Amino acid sequence: MSSAPALSPSSSTASRAVLSLTQPLTRRSCNAIRSALAAAYPPSDYAHDPAETHAAVLVPFCNVNGTPGILLEVRGKLRTHSGEVSFPGGKVDETDTSTLAAALRETEEEIGVRPDQVEILGRFGPPERSLKGLRVWPYVAFVHPEGQEASEHLDDDAPLPSLPLSSLTLSPREVAHAFHLPLSAALSPTRLHSYLFRGQRPYYAVSVADVVRGPNAVHSDNTEVQWINDPEQRDEIGGGREGRLEVWGLTGWYLYSLMRILGVHD
């Protein structure tokens, strides 16, 4: 098992964040995310190599019941890495005009969020390779409720409308569960476990089993929330370590990297 250097979240990190971890996302906080991503990730960085096989994921911020957070999913039984937590997304198809188009298409197919609900805030990097060798491009967005306009008429500090989780339509083949991870939970010390991404770079994994079983989750059927842990405790294989269901591996690394850009982690 890999061991990671101690990472030390503290209340001081929240004070340096470009957005509130507890107050609803607003037009101002979305613009702050957009600016932080643009500063950290110049468009010229990490050119697309057509010789590689590419995939893309969407990191979908949203308000749920007035609480800011991120949508994630637990992969369905008929999908590679079944039972693992991931962002919506997948492999770029020949019909996709770009990696962003692939992320939007996959998000609609997997959880029923249409592209016109998605306000792209930017992307970050570097785009890492998955265990299957795909170059995975992460995009960041805010998800508006179905039928809502982009809320540009709202005051900059007015809460953006909350997304009803009941409006999500899961693809049973691909997604077993979808859930809203509050930003405050992503920083909660009781949930965090320090690992090494690819055996080298320290990051936090986030334990989420109780969130997936709780009220801020939707399910493709009535089966119990289940996942498989690798008996050999290999990195990025299974739902997590020591019986936990975690945001870990590439998804955990991307979440941690994004939180660093936004000033949530040191």
C-alpha contacts under 8 A as a table, 3 or more apart, distances in Angstrom:
res1	aa1	res2	aa2	distance
1	M	233	Q	6.37
1	M	234	R	6.69
1	M	235	D	7.49
2	S	195	Y	6.68
2	S	196	L	6.27
2	S	199	G	6.25
2	S	235	D	7.60
3	S	194	S	7.70
3	S	195	Y	6.00
3	S	196	L	6.51
4	A	194	S	5.70
4	A	195	Y	4.83
4	A	196	L	5.22
4	A	202	P	5.62
4	A	203	Y	7.86
5	P	194	S	7.37
5	P	195	Y	7.99
5	P	202	P	6.60
6	A	194	S	6.77
7	L	194	S	6.56
7	L	202	P	7.78
7	L	203	Y	7.63
7	L	204	Y	7.75
9	P	13	T	6.88
9	P	187	L	7.18
9	P	189	P	6.95
9	P	265	H	6.57
9	P	266	D	7.50
10	S	13	T	5.74
10	S	14	A	7.66
11	S	14	A	5.59
11	S	15	S	7.10
12	S	15	S	5.25
12	S	16	R	6.80
13	T	16	R	5.24
13	T	17	A	6.45
13	T	263	G	6.61
13	T	264	V	5.31
13	T	265	H	5.91
13	T	266	D	6.59
14	A	17	A	5.13
14	A	20	S	7.57
14	A	21	L	7.21
14	A	263	G	7.39
14	A	264	V	5.58
16	R	263	G	5.49
16	R	264	V	6.86
17	A	20	S	6.96
17	A	262	L	5.63
17	A	263	G	4.12
17	A	264	V	4.96
18	V	29	S	7.18
18	V	32	A	6.09
18	V	33	I	6.94
18	V	36	A	7.85
18	V	262	L	5.56
18	V	263	G	6.19
18	V	264	V	7.95
19	L	25	L	7.77
19	L	29	S	5.43
19	L	32	A	7.13
19	L	33	I	7.56
19	L	262	L	7.48
20	S	23	Q	5.50
20	S	24	P	7.64
20	S	25	L	7.66
20	S	29	S	7.85
21	L	68	P	6.74
21	L	182	P	7.82
21	L	183	L	5.16
21	L	184	S	5.15
22	T	67	T	6.30
22	T	68	P	6.37
22	T	183	L	7.09
22	T	184	S	6.25
23	Q	66	G	7.38
23	Q	67	T	6.39
23	Q	68	P	6.56
24	P	63	N	6.04
24	P	66	G	5.23
24	P	67	T	5.26
24	P	68	P	5.04
24	P	159	P	5.38
24	P	160	L	7.04
25	L	28	R	7.98
25	L	29	S	5.85
25	L	30	C	6.83
25	L	62	C	7.27
25	L	63	N	6.35
25	L	67	T	7.86
25	L	68	P	5.70
25	L	159	P	5.83
25	L	160	L	6.02
26	T	29	S	5.14
26	T	30	C	6.16
26	T	156	D	6.33
26	T	157	D	5.53
26	T	158	A	5.73
26	T	159	P	4.78
26	T	160	L	5.15
27	R	30	C	5.16
27	R	31	N	6.19
27	R	152	E	7.66
27	R	154	L	7.71
27	R	155	D	7.45
27	R	156	D	4.77
27	R	157	D	6.41
27	R	158	A	7.27
27	R	159	P	7.69
27	R	160	L	6.96
28	R	31	N	5.13
28	R	32	A	6.22
28	R	156	D	5.01
28	R	157	D	5.98
29	S	32	A	4.85
29	S	33	I	6.25
30	C	33	I	5.07
30	C	34	R	6.18
30	C	121	L	7.15
30	C	142	F	7.47
31	N	34	R	4.88
31	N	35	S	6.10
31	N	121	L	7.70
32	A	35	S	5.11
32	A	36	A	6.13
33	I	36	A	5.14
33	I	37	L	6.15
33	I	121	L	6.86
33	I	262	L	6.76
34	R	37	L	5.29
34	R	38	A	6.20
34	R	121	L	4.84
34	R	122	G	5.89
35	S	38	A	5.10
35	S	39	A	6.17
36	A	39	A	5.20
36	A	40	A	6.18
36	A	261	I	6.55
36	A	262	L	6.41
37	L	40	A	5.12
37	L	41	Y	5.77
37	L	121	L	7.80
37	L	122	G	5.98
37	L	123	R	6.42
37	L	124	F	6.27
37	L	261	I	6.97
37	L	262	L	7.98
38	A	41	Y	5.27
38	A	42	P	5.91
38	A	43	P	7.77
38	A	122	G	6.86
38	A	123	R	7.90
39	A	42	P	6.50
40	A	124	F	7.20
40	A	261	I	6.86
41	Y	45	D	6.76
41	Y	123	R	7.13
41	Y	124	F	5.48
41	Y	125	G	6.74
42	P	45	D	5.63
44	S	47	A	6.77
46	Y	125	G	7.72
46	Y	126	P	6.52
46	Y	127	P	7.43
49	D	52	E	5.73
50	P	53	T	7.47
52	E	134	L	7.38
52	E	135	R	6.99
53	T	91	K	7.99
53	T	92	V	7.81
53	T	133	G	7.51
53	T	134	L	5.29
53	T	135	R	6.25
54	H	91	K	6.06
54	H	92	V	5.67
54	H	99	T	7.41
54	H	134	L	5.15
54	H	135	R	4.65
54	H	136	V	5.97
54	H	137	W	7.62
55	A	89	G	7.39
55	A	90	G	5.26
55	A	91	K	3.96
55	A	92	V	4.97
55	A	99	T	6.70
55	A	102	A	7.38
55	A	103	A	7.85
55	A	134	L	6.04
55	A	135	R	5.89
55	A	136	V	4.62
55	A	137	W	6.25
56	A	89	G	5.54
56	A	90	G	5.65
56	A	91	K	6.49
56	A	92	V	6.89
56	A	99	T	5.64
56	A	100	L	6.77
56	A	102	A	6.24
56	A	103	A	5.03
56	A	135	R	8.00
56	A	136	V	5.03
56	A	137	W	4.47
56	A	138	P	5.81
56	A	139	Y	7.50
57	V	87	F	5.98
57	V	88	P	5.60
57	V	89	G	4.03
57	V	90	G	6.39
57	V	103	A	5.08
57	V	136	V	7.02
57	V	137	W	6.24
57	V	138	P	4.97
57	V	139	Y	6.22
58	L	87	F	6.13
58	L	88	P	5.65
58	L	89	G	6.11
58	L	103	A	5.69
58	L	104	L	7.31
58	L	107	T	7.21
58	L	138	P	5.94
58	L	139	Y	4.91
58	L	140	V	5.83
58	L	141	A	6.98
59	V	70	I	6.90
59	V	71	L	7.26
59	V	72	L	7.99
59	V	87	F	6.15
59	V	88	P	7.46
59	V	138	P	6.93
59	V	139	Y	5.95
59	V	140	V	4.71
59	V	141	A	6.19
60	P	70	I	5.47
60	P	71	L	5.54
60	P	72	L	7.92
60	P	140	V	6.10
60	P	141	A	5.00
60	P	142	F	5.62
60	P	143	V	6.14
61	F	68	P	7.30
61	F	69	G	5.67
61	F	70	I	4.42
61	F	71	L	6.52
61	F	140	V	7.44
61	F	141	A	5.91
61	F	142	F	4.67
61	F	143	V	6.19
62	C	68	P	5.97
62	C	69	G	5.72
62	C	70	I	6.01
62	C	71	L	7.28
62	C	142	F	5.56
62	C	143	V	5.31
62	C	144	H	7.11
62	C	162	S	6.88
62	C	163	L	6.60
63	N	66	G	5.40
63	N	67	T	5.13
63	N	68	P	4.52
63	N	69	G	6.22
63	N	160	L	7.15
63	N	161	P	6.85
63	N	162	S	4.54
63	N	163	L	6.00
64	V	67	T	5.20
64	V	68	P	6.61
64	V	69	G	7.48
64	V	162	S	4.81
64	V	163	L	5.32
64	V	164	P	6.55
64	V	165	L	7.47
64	V	180	H	7.38
65	N	162	S	5.81
65	N	163	L	7.59
65	N	164	P	7.76
66	G	159	P	7.55
66	G	161	P	7.87
66	G	162	S	5.99
67	T	182	P	6.60
68	P	182	P	5.74
68	P	183	L	6.05
69	G	180	H	6.17
69	G	181	L	5.24
69	G	182	P	3.96
69	G	183	L	4.69
69	G	184	S	7.94
70	I	180	H	5.56
70	I	181	L	5.25
70	I	182	P	6.50
70	I	183	L	7.12
71	L	87	F	7.33
71	L	178	A	6.97
71	L	179	F	5.68
71	L	180	H	4.65
71	L	181	L	6.31
72	L	85	V	6.86
72	L	86	S	5.89
72	L	87	F	5.00
72	L	88	P	6.84
72	L	178	A	5.72
72	L	179	F	5.52
72	L	180	H	6.47
72	L	181	L	7.24
73	E	85	V	5.60
73	E	86	S	5.47
73	E	87	F	6.11
73	E	88	P	6.84
73	E	175	V	6.51
73	E	176	A	7.46
73	E	177	H	5.56
73	E	178	A	4.13
73	E	179	F	6.11
74	V	82	S	7.65
74	V	83	G	5.59
74	V	84	E	5.41
74	V	85	V	4.47
74	V	86	S	6.29
74	V	175	V	5.92
74	V	176	A	5.61
74	V	177	H	5.09
74	V	178	A	6.27
75	R	79	R	6.50
75	R	80	T	7.89
75	R	81	H	6.97
75	R	82	S	4.96
75	R	83	G	5.05
75	R	84	E	5.56
75	R	85	V	6.37
75	R	86	S	7.06
75	R	174	E	5.82
75	R	175	V	4.63
75	R	176	A	5.65
75	R	177	H	7.27
76	G	79	R	5.63
76	G	82	S	5.37
76	G	83	G	6.29
76	G	172	P	6.54
76	G	173	R	5.66
76	G	174	E	4.53
76	G	175	V	4.22
76	G	176	A	4.40
76	G	177	H	7.73
77	K	82	S	5.07
77	K	83	G	6.95
77	K	173	R	6.73
77	K	174	E	7.19
77	K	175	V	7.93
77	K	176	A	7.32
78	L	82	S	6.88
78	L	173	R	5.47
78	L	174	E	6.43
79	R	82	S	5.42
79	R	173	R	6.93
79	R	174	E	5.64
81	H	84	E	5.90
81	H	237	I	7.76
81	H	238	G	7.02
82	S	227	W	7.71
82	S	238	G	7.99
83	G	176	A	7.74
83	G	226	Q	6.84
83	G	227	W	4.61
83	G	228	I	6.47
83	G	238	G	7.10
83	G	239	G	6.08
84	E	227	W	6.99
84	E	238	G	6.12
84	E	239	G	4.70
84	E	240	G	7.94
84	E	245	L	7.63
84	E	246	E	7.93
85	V	239	G	6.93
85	V	245	L	7.72
85	V	246	E	6.80
85	V	247	V	5.68
85	V	248	W	7.61
85	V	251	T	7.44
86	S	247	V	7.24
86	S	251	T	5.68
87	F	251	T	6.78
88	P	103	A	7.28
88	P	106	E	6.51
88	P	107	T	5.10
88	P	110	E	6.75
88	P	111	I	7.63
89	G	102	A	7.25
89	G	103	A	4.98
89	G	104	L	7.61
89	G	105	R	7.94
89	G	106	E	4.91
89	G	107	T	5.81
89	G	110	E	7.95
90	G	102	A	7.13
90	G	103	A	6.79
90	G	106	E	6.13
91	K	102	A	7.13
91	K	134	L	7.71
92	V	96	D	6.31
92	V	98	S	7.73
92	V	99	T	6.24
92	V	102	A	5.26
93	D	96	D	5.35
93	D	102	A	7.03
94	E	97	T	7.81
96	D	99	T	7.21
96	D	101	A	5.67
96	D	102	A	5.59
97	T	101	A	6.05
97	T	102	A	7.74
98	S	101	A	5.05
98	S	102	A	6.44
99	T	102	A	5.04
99	T	103	A	6.38
99	T	137	W	6.91
100	L	103	A	5.06
100	L	104	L	6.28
100	L	139	Y	7.15
101	A	104	L	5.17
101	A	105	R	6.06
102	A	105	R	5.08
102	A	106	E	6.02
103	A	106	E	5.28
103	A	107	T	6.07
103	A	139	Y	7.71
104	L	107	T	5.13
104	L	108	E	6.32
104	L	114	R	7.57
104	L	115	P	5.82
105	R	108	E	5.30
105	R	109	E	6.22
105	R	115	P	7.56
106	E	109	E	4.97
106	E	110	E	5.89
107	T	110	E	5.24
107	T	111	I	5.87
107	T	112	G	6.73
107	T	113	V	6.10
107	T	114	R	7.55
108	E	111	I	5.69
108	E	112	G	4.34
108	E	113	V	4.62
108	E	114	R	5.14
108	E	115	P	7.10
109	E	112	G	5.82
109	E	113	V	7.91
109	E	170	L	7.91
109	E	171	S	6.71
110	E	169	T	7.64
110	E	170	L	5.62
110	E	171	S	5.06
110	E	174	E	6.35
110	E	175	V	6.37
111	I	168	L	5.56
111	I	169	T	5.06
111	I	170	L	4.40
111	I	171	S	6.41
111	I	175	V	7.58
111	I	178	A	7.52
112	G	168	L	5.40
112	G	169	T	4.61
112	G	170	L	6.31
112	G	171	S	7.99
113	V	117	Q	6.62
113	V	118	V	7.68
113	V	143	V	7.95
113	V	146	E	7.96
113	V	168	L	6.66
113	V	169	T	7.78
114	R	117	Q	5.49
114	R	118	V	7.02
115	P	118	V	5.20
116	D	119	E	7.70
117	Q	143	V	5.61
117	Q	144	H	4.99
117	Q	145	P	6.55
117	Q	146	E	6.25
117	Q	147	G	7.87
117	Q	148	Q	7.53
117	Q	149	E	7.91
117	Q	150	A	7.76
118	V	141	A	6.23
118	V	142	F	5.93
118	V	143	V	4.79
118	V	144	H	6.38
119	E	141	A	5.31
119	E	142	F	5.16
119	E	143	V	6.33
119	E	144	H	7.59
119	E	150	A	7.41
120	I	139	Y	7.41
120	I	140	V	6.07
120	I	141	A	4.27
120	I	142	F	6.56
121	L	139	Y	7.75
121	L	140	V	5.46
121	L	141	A	4.95
121	L	142	F	7.04
122	G	139	Y	5.94
122	G	140	V	5.37
122	G	141	A	7.05
123	R	137	W	7.83
123	R	138	P	5.85
123	R	139	Y	4.25
123	R	140	V	5.56
124	F	127	P	7.60
124	F	137	W	7.98
124	F	138	P	6.27
124	F	139	Y	6.78
124	F	140	V	7.92
124	F	258	L	7.35
125	G	128	E	7.60
125	G	137	W	7.47
125	G	138	P	7.15
127	P	135	R	6.19
127	P	136	V	5.35
127	P	137	W	4.98
127	P	138	P	6.86
128	E	135	R	5.67
128	E	136	V	5.64
128	E	137	W	7.46
128	E	250	L	7.78
129	R	132	K	7.63
129	R	133	G	5.34
129	R	134	L	5.17
129	R	135	R	4.44
129	R	136	V	5.96
130	S	133	G	5.12
130	S	134	L	5.16
130	S	135	R	6.49
130	S	136	V	6.69
130	S	250	L	6.94
131	L	134	L	7.48
138	P	254	Y	7.64
143	V	163	L	7.41
144	H	148	Q	6.38
144	H	149	E	7.62
144	H	150	A	6.93
144	H	160	L	7.92
144	H	161	P	6.81
144	H	162	S	7.34
144	H	163	L	6.36
145	P	148	Q	5.55
145	P	161	P	6.80
145	P	162	S	6.59
145	P	163	L	4.74
145	P	164	P	7.00
146	E	163	L	7.89
146	E	167	S	7.56
148	Q	151	S	7.23
149	E	152	E	7.74
151	S	154	L	5.58
151	S	160	L	6.99
152	E	155	D	7.91
154	L	158	A	6.19
154	L	160	L	7.83
155	D	158	A	5.16
163	L	167	S	7.69
164	P	167	S	5.54
164	P	168	L	7.73
165	L	168	L	5.60
165	L	216	N	7.28
165	L	217	A	7.10
165	L	218	V	6.72
166	S	169	T	7.92
166	S	218	V	7.05
168	L	218	V	7.79
170	L	174	E	7.91
170	L	175	V	6.06
170	L	176	A	7.61
170	L	177	H	7.66
170	L	178	A	7.66
170	L	219	H	7.38
170	L	220	S	5.76
171	S	174	E	5.42
171	S	175	V	5.55
171	S	176	A	7.92
171	S	220	S	7.05
172	P	175	V	5.41
172	P	176	A	6.09
172	P	220	S	5.28
172	P	221	D	7.61
173	R	176	A	7.73
175	V	178	A	7.20
175	V	220	S	6.93
176	A	219	H	5.90
176	A	220	S	5.29
176	A	221	D	7.41
177	H	212	V	7.19
177	H	217	A	6.82
177	H	218	V	5.69
177	H	219	H	4.41
177	H	220	S	6.16
177	H	225	V	7.92
178	A	212	V	7.46
178	A	217	A	5.58
178	A	218	V	5.40
178	A	219	H	6.50
179	F	211	V	7.14
179	F	212	V	5.88
179	F	216	N	5.80
179	F	217	A	4.06
179	F	218	V	6.36
180	H	211	V	7.74
180	H	216	N	5.70
180	H	217	A	6.40
181	L	185	A	6.62
181	L	186	A	7.05
181	L	208	V	7.96
181	L	211	V	7.12
182	P	185	A	5.26
182	P	186	A	6.64
183	L	186	A	5.07
183	L	187	L	6.84
184	S	187	L	5.42
184	S	188	S	6.27
185	A	188	S	4.89
185	A	191	R	7.27
186	A	191	R	7.53
186	A	192	L	7.77
186	A	206	V	6.40
187	L	191	R	7.69
187	L	192	L	7.30
187	L	264	V	7.59
188	S	191	R	5.56
188	S	192	L	6.65
189	P	192	L	5.24
191	R	205	A	7.97
191	R	206	V	5.30
191	R	207	S	4.90
191	R	208	V	7.46
192	L	204	Y	5.78
192	L	205	A	5.66
192	L	206	V	4.86
192	L	207	S	6.50
193	H	204	Y	5.42
193	H	205	A	5.21
193	H	206	V	6.54
193	H	207	S	7.79
194	S	202	P	6.73
194	S	203	Y	5.71
194	S	204	Y	4.64
194	S	205	A	6.30
195	Y	202	P	5.67
195	Y	203	Y	5.62
195	Y	204	Y	6.17
195	Y	205	A	6.88
196	L	199	G	4.82
196	L	200	Q	5.36
196	L	201	R	4.98
196	L	202	P	4.38
196	L	203	Y	6.11
197	F	200	Q	5.78
197	F	201	R	4.97
197	F	202	P	6.10
197	F	203	Y	6.68
197	F	249	G	6.56
197	F	250	L	7.61
197	F	253	W	6.68
198	R	201	R	6.90
198	R	235	D	7.45
203	Y	252	G	7.66
203	Y	253	W	6.26
203	Y	256	Y	6.22
204	Y	248	W	7.68
204	Y	252	G	6.92
204	Y	253	W	7.47
204	Y	256	Y	6.29
205	A	246	E	6.19
205	A	247	V	5.43
205	A	248	W	4.76
205	A	249	G	7.82
205	A	252	G	5.46
205	A	253	W	7.75
205	A	256	Y	7.92
206	V	246	E	5.25
206	V	247	V	5.05
206	V	248	W	6.86
206	V	252	G	7.31
207	S	244	R	6.52
207	S	245	L	5.83
207	S	246	E	4.33
207	S	247	V	6.48
208	V	211	V	5.18
208	V	212	V	6.36
208	V	245	L	5.90
208	V	246	E	5.57
208	V	247	V	7.09
209	A	212	V	5.26
209	A	213	R	6.31
209	A	244	R	7.00
209	A	245	L	5.22
209	A	246	E	7.23
210	D	213	R	5.05
210	D	214	G	5.92
211	V	214	G	4.93
211	V	215	P	7.60
211	V	216	N	6.74
211	V	217	A	7.12
212	V	216	N	7.25
212	V	217	A	5.52
212	V	225	V	7.35
213	R	217	A	6.93
213	R	225	V	6.63
214	G	217	A	6.21
219	H	222	N	6.95
227	W	238	G	7.37
227	W	239	G	5.77
227	W	245	L	7.07
228	I	238	G	5.40
228	I	239	G	5.73
229	N	233	Q	7.39
229	N	237	I	7.33
229	N	238	G	4.61
229	N	239	G	5.38
229	N	240	G	6.03
229	N	241	R	6.71
229	N	242	E	7.53
229	N	243	G	5.96
229	N	244	R	7.72
230	D	233	Q	5.09
230	D	234	R	6.54
230	D	237	I	5.96
230	D	238	G	5.29
230	D	239	G	7.86
230	D	240	G	7.88
230	D	241	R	7.77
233	Q	237	I	7.40
233	Q	241	R	6.24
233	Q	242	E	7.72
234	R	237	I	5.72
235	D	249	G	7.05
236	E	239	G	7.98
236	E	240	G	7.33
236	E	248	W	6.83
236	E	249	G	4.64
236	E	250	L	7.58
237	I	240	G	7.32
239	G	243	G	7.87
239	G	244	R	6.79
239	G	245	L	4.88
239	G	246	E	6.08
240	G	243	G	6.59
240	G	244	R	5.23
240	G	245	L	5.10
240	G	246	E	5.09
240	G	247	V	7.69
240	G	248	W	6.80
241	R	244	R	5.58
241	R	245	L	7.62
241	R	246	E	7.80
247	V	251	T	6.21
247	V	252	G	4.84
248	W	251	T	5.63
248	W	252	G	3.77
248	W	253	W	6.66
249	G	252	G	5.19
249	G	253	W	6.06
250	L	253	W	4.96
250	L	254	Y	6.09
251	T	254	Y	5.18
251	T	255	L	6.15
252	G	255	L	5.06
252	G	256	Y	6.06
253	W	256	Y	5.13
253	W	257	S	5.97
254	Y	257	S	4.99
254	Y	258	L	6.05
255	L	258	L	5.20
255	L	259	M	6.18
256	Y	259	M	5.08
256	Y	260	R	6.24
256	Y	265	H	7.48
257	S	260	R	5.14
257	S	261	I	6.42
258	L	261	I	5.06
258	L	262	L	6.30
259	M	262	L	5.01
259	M	263	G	6.15
259	M	264	V	4.99
259	M	265	H	5.78
260	R	263	G	5.01
260	R	264	V	5.59
260	R	265	H	4.67
260	R	266	D	6.15
261	I	264	V	7.62
262	L	265	H	7.88
263	G	266	D	6.73
